[in-house]
Amino acid sequence: MDDIANINPKKDSSLAMMLEAVRRGWEVWTFDTTDLFADKSGVYANTSQTTVIDNLEHWFEKQPSQTRLLGDFDVILMRKDPPFDMNYIYATYFLEQAEKQGVLVINKPQSLRDANEKLFALNFPHCMPKTLVSSNKTQINAFINEQKTAVVKPLDGMGGHDIFKFKAGDEKINTTLKRLTDNGKQPIMVQEFLSDIVKGDKRILLINGKPIDYCLARIPAKGNFKGNLAAGATGIGQPLNKRDYYLCTQIAPTLKAKGLMFVGLDVIGDYITEINVTSPTCIRELDTQFNLNIAGVLFDAIEQKLKLQK
């Protein structure tokens, strides 16, 4: 994970997981991707035993760093935030070696590489809005003209960064497309604008393919169209509806088959817009609003998986 000193303890899902681990008597060790290294004898991490407390002013204490073989751990949770860059991919290769030594890695390293958060939804075309993935400016402009209003976004971002809404003929389209596509060399995603965004971009959490019964609808700030908490949206919890459950049933078998145990599904209206597999959030917000223990459900699934491995 990223440095625990820099998280927002009120909202951080990784902290919720660590608090649950401590409640169960587990030892918690934390390290970043830059702390990983390998030689002929195996893959190691410079890692610190970490104590966590549910206290907004003082939420952790770390012991001095030690070098440990990854194979010594029972479970490793990969919670590094995007961008999904080459350093992230290298980390999955390290974690794959730990997996070969019997460590349960969540989510499965190979599947983290396979399941780009934007492109993974292409496996479920009947659940998606009208979508184009392309680096061709002419093609993208034609799609925007056809849809009248569309949203463009990079394939590797997070938190609402570099997401734009354009109407056909907008004078800023070409300049933005040139930058986002690196002058036609890098594909981006373009989707029809979904007016249901005013009701929120719903984050649905799935554990081992089964959804939590409540989602966090992230309502855009006034004058904004981005349903990202990092972009000023407000998170309002609500129960899943019939369509939400349907969308979950469509993706659940693939998630389970790929070892994607903890996933965040983004839904606007009737459609999946993203499938978040790197470090899904919103645990603490939903726990607070509905008196849940989502990390507890996750750790039940983890412990069950460990029993099956033995």
Contacts in CASP RR format, 6 or more apart in sequence:
PFRMAT RR
TARGET T0000
AUTHOR 0000-0000-0000
METHOD contacts of the structure
MODEL  1
MDDIANINPKKDSSLAMMLEAVRRGWEVWTFDTTDLFADKSGVYANTSQT
TVIDNLEHWFEKQPSQTRLLGDFDVILMRKDPPFDMNYIYATYFLEQAEK
QGVLVINKPQSLRDANEKLFALNFPHCMPKTLVSSNKTQINAFINEQKTA
VVKPLDGMGGHDIFKFKAGDEKINTTLKRLTDNGKQPIMVQEFLSDIVKG
DKRILLINGKPIDYCLARIPAKGNFKGNLAAGATGIGQPLNKRDYYLCTQ
IAPTLKAKGLMFVGLDVIGDYITEINVTSPTCIRELDTQFNLNIAGVLFD
AIEQKLKLQK
1 14 0 8 1.000
1 30 0 8 1.000
1 32 0 8 1.000
1 77 0 8 1.000
1 79 0 8 1.000
1 80 0 8 1.000
1 279 0 8 1.000
2 32 0 8 1.000
2 80 0 8 1.000
2 81 0 8 1.000
3 32 0 8 1.000
4 14 0 8 1.000
4 15 0 8 1.000
4 30 0 8 1.000
4 50 0 8 1.000
4 52 0 8 1.000
4 59 0 8 1.000
4 60 0 8 1.000
4 62 0 8 1.000
5 60 0 8 1.000
7 14 0 8 1.000
7 15 0 8 1.000
7 59 0 8 1.000
9 15 0 8 1.000
9 54 0 8 1.000
9 55 0 8 1.000
9 56 0 8 1.000
9 59 0 8 1.000
10 56 0 8 1.000
10 284 0 8 1.000
11 229 0 8 1.000
11 281 0 8 1.000
11 284 0 8 1.000
11 285 0 8 1.000
12 281 0 8 1.000
12 284 0 8 1.000
13 79 0 8 1.000
13 279 0 8 1.000
13 280 0 8 1.000
13 281 0 8 1.000
13 282 0 8 1.000
13 283 0 8 1.000
13 284 0 8 1.000
13 295 0 8 1.000
14 77 0 8 1.000
14 79 0 8 1.000
14 279 0 8 1.000
15 52 0 8 1.000
15 59 0 8 1.000
15 284 0 8 1.000
16 283 0 8 1.000
16 284 0 8 1.000
16 287 0 8 1.000
16 294 0 8 1.000
16 295 0 8 1.000
17 77 0 8 1.000
17 79 0 8 1.000
17 283 0 8 1.000
17 295 0 8 1.000
17 298 0 8 1.000
17 299 0 8 1.000
18 28 0 8 1.000
18 30 0 8 1.000
18 50 0 8 1.000
18 52 0 8 1.000
19 52 0 8 1.000
19 54 0 8 1.000
19 295 0 8 1.000
20 293 0 8 1.000
20 295 0 8 1.000
20 296 0 8 1.000
20 298 0 8 1.000
20 299 0 8 1.000
21 28 0 8 1.000
21 299 0 8 1.000
22 28 0 8 1.000
22 51 0 8 1.000
22 52 0 8 1.000
24 299 0 8 1.000
27 49 0 8 1.000
28 49 0 8 1.000
28 50 0 8 1.000
28 51 0 8 1.000
28 52 0 8 1.000
29 45 0 8 1.000
29 47 0 8 1.000
29 48 0 8 1.000
29 49 0 8 1.000
29 50 0 8 1.000
29 68 0 8 1.000
29 73 0 8 1.000
30 47 0 8 1.000
30 48 0 8 1.000
30 50 0 8 1.000
30 62 0 8 1.000
31 45 0 8 1.000
31 46 0 8 1.000
31 47 0 8 1.000
31 48 0 8 1.000
32 80 0 8 1.000
33 80 0 8 1.000
33 87 0 8 1.000
33 88 0 8 1.000
33 90 0 8 1.000
33 91 0 8 1.000
34 87 0 8 1.000
35 45 0 8 1.000
35 46 0 8 1.000
35 47 0 8 1.000
35 65 0 8 1.000
36 43 0 8 1.000
36 44 0 8 1.000
36 45 0 8 1.000
36 70 0 8 1.000
36 91 0 8 1.000
36 94 0 8 1.000
37 43 0 8 1.000
37 44 0 8 1.000
37 45 0 8 1.000
37 46 0 8 1.000
38 44 0 8 1.000
38 94 0 8 1.000
38 97 0 8 1.000
42 69 0 8 1.000
42 70 0 8 1.000
42 97 0 8 1.000
43 69 0 8 1.000
43 70 0 8 1.000
43 71 0 8 1.000
43 94 0 8 1.000
43 97 0 8 1.000
43 98 0 8 1.000
44 67 0 8 1.000
44 68 0 8 1.000
44 69 0 8 1.000
44 70 0 8 1.000
45 67 0 8 1.000
45 68 0 8 1.000
45 70 0 8 1.000
46 65 0 8 1.000
46 66 0 8 1.000
46 67 0 8 1.000
47 65 0 8 1.000
47 66 0 8 1.000
47 67 0 8 1.000
47 68 0 8 1.000
48 62 0 8 1.000
48 63 0 8 1.000
48 64 0 8 1.000
48 65 0 8 1.000
48 66 0 8 1.000
49 62 0 8 1.000
49 63 0 8 1.000
49 66 0 8 1.000
50 60 0 8 1.000
50 61 0 8 1.000
50 62 0 8 1.000
50 63 0 8 1.000
51 60 0 8 1.000
51 61 0 8 1.000
51 62 0 8 1.000
52 59 0 8 1.000
52 60 0 8 1.000
53 59 0 8 1.000
53 60 0 8 1.000
53 61 0 8 1.000
70 76 0 8 1.000
70 94 0 8 1.000
70 95 0 8 1.000
70 97 0 8 1.000
70 98 0 8 1.000
70 101 0 8 1.000
70 103 0 8 1.000
71 98 0 8 1.000
71 101 0 8 1.000
71 102 0 8 1.000
71 103 0 8 1.000
73 98 0 8 1.000
73 103 0 8 1.000
74 103 0 8 1.000
74 104 0 8 1.000
74 306 0 8 1.000
75 103 0 8 1.000
75 104 0 8 1.000
75 105 0 8 1.000
75 106 0 8 1.000
75 302 0 8 1.000
75 306 0 8 1.000
76 95 0 8 1.000
76 98 0 8 1.000
76 103 0 8 1.000
76 104 0 8 1.000
76 105 0 8 1.000
76 106 0 8 1.000
77 105 0 8 1.000
77 106 0 8 1.000
78 91 0 8 1.000
78 92 0 8 1.000
78 95 0 8 1.000
78 105 0 8 1.000
78 106 0 8 1.000
78 107 0 8 1.000
78 109 0 8 1.000
78 112 0 8 1.000
78 278 0 8 1.000
78 279 0 8 1.000
79 279 0 8 1.000
80 88 0 8 1.000
80 91 0 8 1.000
80 278 0 8 1.000
80 279 0 8 1.000
81 158 0 8 1.000
81 278 0 8 1.000
81 279 0 8 1.000
82 88 0 8 1.000
82 117 0 8 1.000
82 156 0 8 1.000
82 157 0 8 1.000
82 158 0 8 1.000
82 278 0 8 1.000
82 279 0 8 1.000
83 156 0 8 1.000
83 157 0 8 1.000
83 158 0 8 1.000
84 116 0 8 1.000
84 117 0 8 1.000
84 156 0 8 1.000
84 157 0 8 1.000
84 278 0 8 1.000
85 156 0 8 1.000
88 112 0 8 1.000
88 278 0 8 1.000
89 113 0 8 1.000
92 109 0 8 1.000
92 110 0 8 1.000
92 112 0 8 1.000
92 113 0 8 1.000
93 109 0 8 1.000
95 105 0 8 1.000
95 109 0 8 1.000
96 105 0 8 1.000
96 109 0 8 1.000
96 110 0 8 1.000
98 105 0 8 1.000
99 105 0 8 1.000
99 108 0 8 1.000
99 109 0 8 1.000
102 309 0 8 1.000
104 302 0 8 1.000
104 305 0 8 1.000
104 306 0 8 1.000
104 309 0 8 1.000
106 261 0 8 1.000
106 262 0 8 1.000
106 302 0 8 1.000
107 259 0 8 1.000
107 260 0 8 1.000
107 261 0 8 1.000
107 262 0 8 1.000
107 263 0 8 1.000
107 277 0 8 1.000
108 258 0 8 1.000
108 259 0 8 1.000
108 260 0 8 1.000
108 261 0 8 1.000
111 258 0 8 1.000
111 259 0 8 1.000
111 260 0 8 1.000
111 277 0 8 1.000
112 277 0 8 1.000
112 278 0 8 1.000
114 120 0 8 1.000
114 258 0 8 1.000
115 258 0 8 1.000
115 260 0 8 1.000
115 275 0 8 1.000
115 277 0 8 1.000
116 155 0 8 1.000
116 156 0 8 1.000
117 274 0 8 1.000
117 275 0 8 1.000
117 276 0 8 1.000
117 277 0 8 1.000
117 278 0 8 1.000
118 133 0 8 1.000
118 153 0 8 1.000
118 155 0 8 1.000
118 189 0 8 1.000
118 274 0 8 1.000
119 133 0 8 1.000
119 155 0 8 1.000
119 189 0 8 1.000
120 275 0 8 1.000
120 277 0 8 1.000
121 127 0 8 1.000
121 128 0 8 1.000
121 131 0 8 1.000
121 272 0 8 1.000
121 273 0 8 1.000
121 274 0 8 1.000
121 275 0 8 1.000
122 128 0 8 1.000
122 131 0 8 1.000
122 133 0 8 1.000
123 251 0 8 1.000
123 254 0 8 1.000
124 250 0 8 1.000
124 251 0 8 1.000
124 272 0 8 1.000
126 250 0 8 1.000
127 247 0 8 1.000
127 250 0 8 1.000
127 251 0 8 1.000
127 271 0 8 1.000
127 272 0 8 1.000
128 191 0 8 1.000
128 271 0 8 1.000
128 272 0 8 1.000
128 273 0 8 1.000
129 191 0 8 1.000
129 192 0 8 1.000
129 194 0 8 1.000
129 268 0 8 1.000
129 271 0 8 1.000
129 273 0 8 1.000
130 147 0 8 1.000
130 191 0 8 1.000
130 192 0 8 1.000
131 189 0 8 1.000
131 190 0 8 1.000
131 191 0 8 1.000
131 192 0 8 1.000
132 139 0 8 1.000
132 140 0 8 1.000
132 143 0 8 1.000
132 189 0 8 1.000
132 190 0 8 1.000
132 191 0 8 1.000
133 155 0 8 1.000
133 187 0 8 1.000
133 188 0 8 1.000
133 189 0 8 1.000
133 190 0 8 1.000
134 140 0 8 1.000
134 143 0 8 1.000
134 187 0 8 1.000
134 188 0 8 1.000
134 190 0 8 1.000
135 181 0 8 1.000
135 182 0 8 1.000
135 184 0 8 1.000
135 185 0 8 1.000
135 186 0 8 1.000
135 187 0 8 1.000
135 188 0 8 1.000
136 184 0 8 1.000
137 174 0 8 1.000
137 177 0 8 1.000
137 178 0 8 1.000
137 181 0 8 1.000
137 184 0 8 1.000
140 152 0 8 1.000
140 177 0 8 1.000
140 181 0 8 1.000
140 188 0 8 1.000
140 190 0 8 1.000
141 173 0 8 1.000
141 174 0 8 1.000
141 177 0 8 1.000
143 150 0 8 1.000
143 190 0 8 1.000
144 150 0 8 1.000
144 152 0 8 1.000
144 166 0 8 1.000
144 167 0 8 1.000
144 168 0 8 1.000
144 169 0 8 1.000
144 173 0 8 1.000
144 190 0 8 1.000
145 168 0 8 1.000
145 169 0 8 1.000
147 168 0 8 1.000
147 192 0 8 1.000
147 193 0 8 1.000
148 167 0 8 1.000
148 168 0 8 1.000
149 165 0 8 1.000
149 166 0 8 1.000
149 167 0 8 1.000
149 168 0 8 1.000
149 192 0 8 1.000
149 193 0 8 1.000
150 165 0 8 1.000
150 166 0 8 1.000
150 190 0 8 1.000
150 191 0 8 1.000
150 192 0 8 1.000
150 193 0 8 1.000
151 163 0 8 1.000
151 164 0 8 1.000
151 165 0 8 1.000
151 166 0 8 1.000
151 190 0 8 1.000
151 191 0 8 1.000
151 192 0 8 1.000
151 193 0 8 1.000
151 225 0 8 1.000
152 163 0 8 1.000
152 164 0 8 1.000
152 166 0 8 1.000
152 176 0 8 1.000
152 177 0 8 1.000
152 180 0 8 1.000
152 188 0 8 1.000
152 189 0 8 1.000
152 190 0 8 1.000
153 160 0 8 1.000
153 162 0 8 1.000
153 163 0 8 1.000
153 164 0 8 1.000
153 188 0 8 1.000
153 189 0 8 1.000
153 191 0 8 1.000
154 162 0 8 1.000
154 180 0 8 1.000
154 186 0 8 1.000
154 188 0 8 1.000
154 189 0 8 1.000
155 187 0 8 1.000
155 188 0 8 1.000
155 189 0 8 1.000
158 230 0 8 1.000
159 228 0 8 1.000
159 229 0 8 1.000
159 230 0 8 1.000
159 231 0 8 1.000
160 226 0 8 1.000
160 227 0 8 1.000
160 228 0 8 1.000
160 230 0 8 1.000
160 231 0 8 1.000
161 230 0 8 1.000
162 180 0 8 1.000
163 226 0 8 1.000
163 228 0 8 1.000
164 172 0 8 1.000
164 176 0 8 1.000
165 193 0 8 1.000
165 225 0 8 1.000
166 172 0 8 1.000
166 173 0 8 1.000
166 176 0 8 1.000
177 188 0 8 1.000
178 184 0 8 1.000
180 186 0 8 1.000
180 188 0 8 1.000
181 187 0 8 1.000
181 188 0 8 1.000
191 273 0 8 1.000
193 225 0 8 1.000
194 268 0 8 1.000
194 269 0 8 1.000
194 271 0 8 1.000
194 273 0 8 1.000
196 268 0 8 1.000
196 269 0 8 1.000
196 270 0 8 1.000
197 220 0 8 1.000
197 225 0 8 1.000
197 227 0 8 1.000
197 268 0 8 1.000
198 219 0 8 1.000
198 220 0 8 1.000
199 217 0 8 1.000
199 219 0 8 1.000
199 269 0 8 1.000
200 217 0 8 1.000
200 218 0 8 1.000
200 219 0 8 1.000
200 220 0 8 1.000
200 227 0 8 1.000
200 233 0 8 1.000
200 236 0 8 1.000
200 268 0 8 1.000
201 217 0 8 1.000
201 218 0 8 1.000
201 220 0 8 1.000
201 226 0 8 1.000
201 227 0 8 1.000
201 228 0 8 1.000
201 233 0 8 1.000
201 266 0 8 1.000
201 267 0 8 1.000
201 268 0 8 1.000
201 273 0 8 1.000
202 215 0 8 1.000
202 216 0 8 1.000
202 217 0 8 1.000
202 218 0 8 1.000
202 238 0 8 1.000
202 244 0 8 1.000
202 266 0 8 1.000
202 267 0 8 1.000
202 268 0 8 1.000
202 269 0 8 1.000
203 215 0 8 1.000
203 216 0 8 1.000
203 217 0 8 1.000
203 218 0 8 1.000
203 264 0 8 1.000
203 265 0 8 1.000
203 266 0 8 1.000
203 280 0 8 1.000
203 281 0 8 1.000
203 282 0 8 1.000
204 211 0 8 1.000
204 212 0 8 1.000
204 215 0 8 1.000
204 240 0 8 1.000
204 244 0 8 1.000
204 247 0 8 1.000
204 248 0 8 1.000
204 264 0 8 1.000
204 265 0 8 1.000
204 266 0 8 1.000
204 267 0 8 1.000
205 211 0 8 1.000
205 212 0 8 1.000
205 215 0 8 1.000
205 262 0 8 1.000
205 263 0 8 1.000
205 264 0 8 1.000
205 265 0 8 1.000
205 280 0 8 1.000
205 282 0 8 1.000
205 283 0 8 1.000
205 286 0 8 1.000
205 294 0 8 1.000
206 212 0 8 1.000
206 248 0 8 1.000
206 251 0 8 1.000
206 252 0 8 1.000
206 255 0 8 1.000
206 262 0 8 1.000
206 263 0 8 1.000
206 264 0 8 1.000
206 265 0 8 1.000
207 261 0 8 1.000
207 262 0 8 1.000
207 294 0 8 1.000
207 297 0 8 1.000
207 298 0 8 1.000
207 301 0 8 1.000
208 255 0 8 1.000
208 256 0 8 1.000
208 261 0 8 1.000
208 301 0 8 1.000
209 248 0 8 1.000
209 251 0 8 1.000
209 252 0 8 1.000
209 255 0 8 1.000
209 256 0 8 1.000
209 263 0 8 1.000
210 248 0 8 1.000
210 252 0 8 1.000
211 240 0 8 1.000
211 244 0 8 1.000
211 245 0 8 1.000
211 248 0 8 1.000
211 265 0 8 1.000
212 286 0 8 1.000
212 292 0 8 1.000
212 294 0 8 1.000
212 297 0 8 1.000
213 239 0 8 1.000
213 240 0 8 1.000
214 237 0 8 1.000
214 238 0 8 1.000
214 239 0 8 1.000
214 240 0 8 1.000
214 286 0 8 1.000
214 289 0 8 1.000
214 290 0 8 1.000
214 292 0 8 1.000
215 237 0 8 1.000
215 238 0 8 1.000
215 239 0 8 1.000
215 240 0 8 1.000
215 244 0 8 1.000
215 267 0 8 1.000
215 286 0 8 1.000
216 235 0 8 1.000
216 236 0 8 1.000
216 237 0 8 1.000
216 282 0 8 1.000
216 285 0 8 1.000
216 286 0 8 1.000
216 289 0 8 1.000
217 235 0 8 1.000
217 236 0 8 1.000
217 237 0 8 1.000
217 238 0 8 1.000
218 227 0 8 1.000
218 228 0 8 1.000
218 229 0 8 1.000
218 233 0 8 1.000
218 234 0 8 1.000
218 235 0 8 1.000
218 236 0 8 1.000
219 227 0 8 1.000
219 233 0 8 1.000
219 234 0 8 1.000
219 235 0 8 1.000
219 236 0 8 1.000
220 226 0 8 1.000
220 227 0 8 1.000
220 231 0 8 1.000
220 232 0 8 1.000
220 233 0 8 1.000
221 231 0 8 1.000
221 232 0 8 1.000
221 233 0 8 1.000
221 234 0 8 1.000
224 231 0 8 1.000
224 232 0 8 1.000
224 233 0 8 1.000
226 232 0 8 1.000
226 233 0 8 1.000
227 233 0 8 1.000
229 235 0 8 1.000
229 281 0 8 1.000
235 285 0 8 1.000
237 285 0 8 1.000
237 286 0 8 1.000
237 289 0 8 1.000
237 290 0 8 1.000
240 248 0 8 1.000
243 269 0 8 1.000
243 270 0 8 1.000
244 267 0 8 1.000
247 265 0 8 1.000
247 267 0 8 1.000
247 272 0 8 1.000
248 265 0 8 1.000
251 265 0 8 1.000
251 272 0 8 1.000
251 275 0 8 1.000
255 261 0 8 1.000
255 263 0 8 1.000
260 277 0 8 1.000
261 298 0 8 1.000
261 301 0 8 1.000
261 302 0 8 1.000
261 305 0 8 1.000
262 280 0 8 1.000
262 298 0 8 1.000
263 275 0 8 1.000
263 276 0 8 1.000
263 277 0 8 1.000
263 280 0 8 1.000
264 275 0 8 1.000
264 276 0 8 1.000
264 277 0 8 1.000
264 280 0 8 1.000
264 282 0 8 1.000
265 272 0 8 1.000
265 274 0 8 1.000
265 275 0 8 1.000
265 276 0 8 1.000
266 272 0 8 1.000
266 273 0 8 1.000
266 274 0 8 1.000
266 275 0 8 1.000
266 276 0 8 1.000
267 273 0 8 1.000
283 294 0 8 1.000
283 295 0 8 1.000
286 292 0 8 1.000
286 294 0 8 1.000
287 293 0 8 1.000
287 294 0 8 1.000
287 295 0 8 1.000
END
